[in-house]
Amino acid sequence: MTSTCAARRTRDQFRADVLAGLSRPQKRLPSKYFYDAAGSQLFDRITELPEYYPTRTELAVMREHAAAMAARCGPRCLLVELGAGSLVKVRLLLDELVAPAGYVPVDVSGEHLRGAARELAADYPGLGVHPVVADFTRPFELPPVPAARRVVYFPGSTIGNFDPAEADDLLGRVARLVGPGGGLLLGIDLRKDTAVLEPAYNDARGVTAAFNRNLLVRINRELGADFDPAAFRHRAFYNHERSRIEMHLVSAAEQRVQMGGATFVFRAGESIHTENSYKYAPAEFAQRAAACGLRADATWTDANGFFAVMHLTAVP
Ligand code: AVJ
């Protein structure tokens, strides 16, 4: 019963976001809706692509420096992960943590979350696993688990999908959530040559294009729209001025799309902006975080300087 109500609320929010986004002069769709079952599978395939460097680079940085990261977290910490991800990265950390007070994965998808929590609990018998079903872009509360320190783990450079104001808001809320002296262990994708960045979002096999178009497939299925996904071209490019990869779906011809009672008109060549993926310089990111109450005190990167994992401490 409760899950039906939650599902309906989620659906209503999805519909409202899509209607609002498609009503803007530059049409937009929020990238957080990429991850239905099919979209999550496509994303997993993206992480395996030769052109897509972030996931394997972050994993390599985690593998090499997990012990140092765990030392920063300190003994008896409560580890709070935003998004119950693949569980591969957090294991690297858990394997090195000294007497962790518990693990709190936070995710909107209750189903995915419970599965992930069960799997992890089975492999770490002594560890208290306390899943929280919540949209971490909104305020949420932590279970009252006694701990020496709270540390939020936010891997995957998901912070890159937030516009600067949204990122600042999230950083501020993390600082309050962990409290003074608490920590944030964060994965961020770094600024680099366009010749590396753009192919990562324009793979030769077209998996990223399918991932992008799947958003329209999902809107058709869940909200009863009549998008023709094949009538939209995938476009991804680096916006130097804003320091971000932008993904768009470009209408191949003039067309109309119906959803509920609404009609959306597309000119030939008009785009829907579906994602931003901001790229940062470590020092620049540390500066933004400082303004939000988080002091960067350790940064680990790969030899190419493609990706960074940063530890930050909330200041009083
Ligand atoms: C999941 C946010 C890390 O921005 O690189 C991959 C999502 N989009 N290919 C990213 C994504 C297109 C990805 N993150």
Boltz pocket constraint, residues with backbone or C-beta under 6 A from the ligand:
constraints:
  - pocket:
      binder: B
      contacts: [[A, 46], [A, 54], [A, 156], [A, 157], [A, 158], [A, 160], [A, 161], [A, 200], [A, 201], [A, 208], [A, 275], [A, 276], [A, 277]]
      max_distance: 6.0
